[in-house]
Amino acid sequence: MRAGITSWLKGWIKRSEAGTEGKPDDFAPETPFFAVGDIHGCAELLDVLLAKIEAVATGEEVCVFLGDYIDRGPDGRGVLTRLFDLSRQYPDKVVCLMGNHERMMLDFIDDPAGAGSEWLRFGGLETLQSFGISVNKRRLDSAGSIELANELEAALPPGMQEWLRSLPLQWSSGNMYCVHAAMSPKRHPNAQREEALLWGHPKFFSEPRDDGVFIVHGHTIVENAGISASRVPLDTGAYKTGRMTAARISKGSCIFLQTGS
């Protein structure tokens, strides 16, 4: 992606280069794809991971980003700019899903003195600072929050807020479904509540699905990405660990790629 998705190199994926290989015998996407776990403002790690993706891609894949591009890490602006540009340049190859942190930022813009103010406690301050917005923590009352929301709106590049508001909650190919957080294991993938997709579901990790569907997701930090029952978790806590993870998924195959490895 550094040189553009259309310039991805052809070639076989070597296990020594791509990380740990799972045993996804029942994976059956119609289109091979990459899924990228939570980024959380780690723009430099994102560039490293994208270079790893380029090195193994064939050019036929879709690249799906699983949400939580901002907050906690130092360069939310850099990450959003990178993904916004890629989405516009390659609309048929790049899919960016909504994460709960993007939802919180938009809620802050809409209601900075009310429910949206919670965003500032969940990493929003780092994102504001990445946009060059100075934050006086002693003046985070209603008036101060409204002022910050106005500054954030003004700092967003043209079209970016509209792009953020239009981010989908899920993407699927065959029996593979990509979401940010989770799905209810008892509901059809297309009948999920937004809260579960963005924030999680209490039975997601304890009850596997029985319909042959696999969920590729982020949101919940795991020590190592892998395949667990009907789930493929990809959030390896990049902002804390320095390890950002992606997976290349095709029929009967799942290869993990990771920074710091």
C-alpha positions as CSV (number, residue, x, y, z in Angstrom):
1,M,0.0,0.0,0.0
2,R,3.0,2.3,0.4
3,A,3.4,2.1,-3.3
4,G,-0.3,1.5,-3.9
5,I,-2.4,-1.7,-3.8
6,T,-2.1,-2.2,-7.6
7,S,1.7,-2.6,-7.2
8,W,1.5,-5.4,-4.7
9,L,4.0,-8.1,-5.5
10,K,3.1,-11.5,-6.8
11,G,4.4,-14.6,-5.1
12,W,3.8,-17.4,-2.6
13,I,3.5,-16.6,1.0
14,K,6.4,-18.1,2.9
15,R,5.7,-19.2,6.4
16,S,9.0,-17.8,7.7
17,E,8.1,-14.4,6.4
18,A,4.4,-14.3,7.2
19,G,4.2,-15.5,10.8
20,T,2.1,-18.3,12.3
21,E,-0.1,-20.4,10.1
22,G,-3.4,-21.7,11.4
23,K,-5.6,-24.7,10.3
24,P,-8.7,-23.0,8.9
25,D,-10.0,-25.9,6.9
26,D,-13.5,-24.6,6.9
27,F,-12.7,-21.0,5.8
28,A,-14.4,-20.4,2.5
29,P,-14.4,-16.7,1.5
30,E,-15.4,-15.9,-2.1
31,T,-12.6,-13.3,-2.2
32,P,-9.2,-13.6,-0.5
33,F,-8.7,-10.8,1.9
34,F,-6.4,-9.2,4.4
35,A,-7.9,-8.2,7.8
36,V,-6.0,-5.6,9.9
37,G,-6.4,-5.4,13.7
38,D,-6.7,-2.4,15.9
39,I,-4.3,0.5,15.0
40,H,-5.0,3.0,17.8
41,G,-2.9,5.9,16.5
42,C,0.2,3.9,15.7
43,A,0.9,5.3,12.3
44,E,4.5,4.1,12.1
45,L,3.5,0.5,12.9
46,L,0.8,0.7,10.4
47,D,3.3,1.5,7.6
48,V,5.5,-1.4,8.7
49,L,2.5,-3.8,8.6
50,L,1.3,-2.5,5.2
51,A,4.8,-3.2,3.8
52,K,4.5,-6.8,5.1
53,I,1.1,-7.0,3.4
54,E,2.5,-5.7,0.1
55,A,5.3,-8.2,0.2
56,V,2.9,-11.2,0.2
57,A,-0.1,-9.9,-1.7
58,T,-1.1,-11.2,-5.1
59,G,-3.2,-8.2,-6.0
60,E,-6.6,-10.0,-5.9
61,E,-7.2,-9.4,-2.2
62,V,-9.5,-6.9,-0.5
63,C,-7.9,-5.2,2.6
64,V,-10.3,-4.8,5.5
65,F,-9.4,-2.6,8.5
66,L,-11.3,-3.7,11.6
67,G,-11.8,-0.3,13.3
68,D,-10.2,1.6,16.2
69,Y,-7.9,3.7,14.1
70,I,-7.5,6.5,16.7
71,D,-7.0,7.2,20.4
72,R,-4.3,6.0,22.9
73,G,-1.5,6.0,20.4
74,P,0.3,9.2,19.4
75,D,-0.8,9.8,15.8
76,G,-4.5,9.2,15.2
77,R,-4.4,12.0,12.6
78,G,-1.7,10.2,10.6
79,V,-3.6,6.9,10.7
80,L,-6.9,8.5,9.6
81,T,-5.3,10.4,6.8
82,R,-3.6,7.2,5.5
83,L,-6.8,5.2,5.6
84,F,-8.9,8.0,4.2
85,D,-6.6,8.4,1.2
86,L,-6.4,4.7,0.6
87,S,-10.2,4.4,0.7
88,R,-10.6,7.1,-1.9
89,Q,-7.8,5.8,-4.2
90,Y,-8.9,2.1,-4.0
91,P,-12.6,2.0,-3.2
92,D,-13.0,-1.6,-4.4
93,K,-9.9,-2.9,-2.6
94,V,-10.0,-1.1,0.8
95,V,-12.7,-1.4,3.4
96,C,-12.6,0.5,6.7
97,L,-15.0,-0.6,9.3
98,M,-16.4,1.5,12.2
99,G,-14.8,0.9,15.6
100,N,-16.2,2.0,18.9
101,H,-13.5,4.7,19.2
102,E,-14.5,6.2,15.9
103,R,-18.1,6.1,17.1
104,M,-17.1,7.9,20.3
105,M,-15.3,10.6,18.4
106,L,-18.3,11.3,16.3
107,D,-20.5,11.3,19.4
108,F,-18.2,13.9,20.9
109,I,-18.6,16.1,17.8
110,D,-22.4,15.7,18.0
111,D,-22.7,16.1,21.8
112,P,-19.5,17.4,23.3
113,A,-21.1,18.7,26.6
114,G,-23.2,15.5,27.1
115,A,-22.7,11.8,26.4
116,G,-19.9,12.5,23.9
117,S,-17.6,13.9,26.6
118,E,-16.7,10.4,27.7
119,W,-14.5,10.1,24.6
120,L,-11.9,12.3,26.3
121,R,-11.3,9.7,29.0
122,F,-10.8,6.9,26.4
123,G,-8.0,8.3,24.4
124,G,-9.6,11.2,22.8
125,L,-7.1,13.6,24.3
126,E,-4.3,11.9,22.4
127,T,-6.3,12.2,19.1
128,L,-7.0,15.9,19.7
129,Q,-3.3,16.5,20.3
130,S,-2.4,14.7,17.1
131,F,-4.6,17.2,15.2
132,G,-2.6,20.0,16.8
133,I,-5.4,20.9,19.3
134,S,-4.1,22.0,22.7
135,V,-6.1,20.6,25.6
136,N,-6.3,22.3,29.0
137,K,-7.3,19.5,31.3
138,R,-8.3,22.0,34.0
139,R,-10.9,23.4,31.6
140,L,-12.8,20.4,30.4
141,D,-16.2,21.7,31.4
142,S,-19.1,22.0,29.0
143,A,-17.9,25.2,27.4
144,G,-14.4,23.8,27.0
145,S,-15.6,20.5,25.5
146,I,-17.7,22.4,23.0
147,E,-14.7,24.5,22.0
148,L,-12.6,21.4,21.5
149,A,-15.3,19.8,19.3
150,N,-15.4,22.9,17.2
151,E,-11.7,22.8,16.8
152,L,-11.7,19.2,15.9
153,E,-14.3,19.7,13.2
154,A,-12.3,22.5,11.7
155,A,-9.1,20.4,11.8
156,L,-10.6,17.4,9.9
157,P,-9.6,17.4,6.2
158,P,-12.5,18.0,3.8
159,G,-14.6,15.0,3.4
160,M,-13.1,13.0,6.3
161,Q,-16.0,13.5,8.8
162,E,-18.5,12.3,6.1
163,W,-16.3,9.3,5.4
164,L,-16.1,8.4,9.1
165,R,-19.9,8.7,9.4
166,S,-20.3,6.3,6.5
167,L,-18.0,3.5,7.7
168,P,-19.8,0.2,7.6
169,L,-20.2,-2.0,10.7
170,Q,-19.3,-5.3,8.9
171,W,-18.0,-6.8,5.7
172,S,-18.3,-10.4,4.6
173,S,-17.2,-12.8,1.9
174,G,-18.5,-16.3,1.9
175,N,-18.7,-17.6,5.4
176,M,-16.2,-15.1,6.8
177,Y,-17.5,-12.0,8.5
178,C,-15.3,-9.1,9.6
179,V,-16.5,-6.8,12.4
180,H,-14.8,-4.6,15.0
181,A,-15.8,-6.2,18.3
182,A,-18.1,-9.2,18.2
183,M,-21.4,-10.8,17.2
184,S,-24.1,-12.5,19.1
185,P,-23.5,-16.2,18.5
186,K,-27.2,-16.9,18.3
187,R,-28.2,-14.2,15.8
188,H,-27.7,-14.3,12.1
189,P,-24.7,-12.1,11.1
190,N,-27.1,-9.8,9.2
191,A,-29.4,-9.4,12.3
192,Q,-26.8,-8.1,14.8
193,R,-27.3,-5.2,17.1
194,E,-24.9,-2.3,16.6
195,E,-23.9,-2.4,20.2
196,A,-22.6,-5.9,19.8
197,L,-20.7,-5.1,16.6
198,L,-19.0,-2.1,18.2
199,W,-18.7,-3.0,21.9
200,G,-18.9,-6.7,22.2
201,H,-21.3,-9.4,23.4
202,P,-21.2,-11.3,26.7
203,K,-21.4,-14.7,25.1
204,F,-19.1,-14.1,22.1
205,F,-16.1,-15.8,23.6
206,S,-17.9,-18.5,25.5
207,E,-20.3,-19.9,22.8
208,P,-19.1,-20.8,19.4
209,R,-21.4,-20.4,16.4
210,D,-23.1,-23.4,15.0
211,D,-23.9,-22.1,11.5
212,G,-20.4,-22.5,9.9
213,V,-19.8,-18.7,10.1
214,F,-16.4,-17.4,11.2
215,I,-15.9,-13.9,12.8
216,V,-12.7,-12.0,12.2
217,H,-12.5,-9.2,14.8
218,G,-10.5,-6.8,16.9
219,H,-11.4,-4.8,20.0
220,T,-10.3,-7.4,22.6
221,I,-6.6,-7.6,23.1
222,V,-5.1,-11.1,22.8
223,E,-1.5,-12.0,23.3
224,N,-1.3,-13.8,20.0
225,A,-3.6,-13.8,17.0
226,G,-5.0,-17.2,16.2
227,I,-8.1,-19.3,15.3
228,S,-10.3,-20.1,18.2
229,A,-13.6,-22.0,17.5
230,S,-15.6,-19.6,15.2
231,R,-13.4,-16.6,15.9
232,V,-10.2,-15.0,14.5
233,P,-9.0,-12.3,17.0
234,L,-6.5,-9.8,15.6
235,D,-6.1,-7.1,18.2
236,T,-2.6,-7.6,19.7
237,G,-2.5,-4.3,21.6
238,A,-0.3,-2.3,19.2
239,Y,-0.2,0.8,21.3
240,K,1.0,-1.1,24.3
241,T,3.0,-4.0,22.8
242,G,4.4,-2.6,19.5
243,R,2.8,-5.6,17.8
244,M,0.1,-4.9,15.1
245,T,-1.4,-7.9,13.4
246,A,-3.1,-8.7,10.1
247,A,-4.3,-12.0,8.6
248,R,-4.4,-13.1,5.0
249,I,-7.5,-15.3,4.6
250,S,-8.4,-17.4,1.6
251,K,-10.2,-20.7,1.1
252,G,-8.8,-23.2,3.6
253,S,-5.9,-20.8,4.5
254,C,-5.0,-18.2,7.1
255,I,-1.6,-16.6,7.4
256,F,-0.8,-14.1,10.1
257,L,1.5,-11.1,9.7
258,Q,2.8,-9.0,12.5
259,T,5.1,-6.1,13.3
260,G,7.9,-6.8,15.7
261,S,8.3,-10.3,14.4
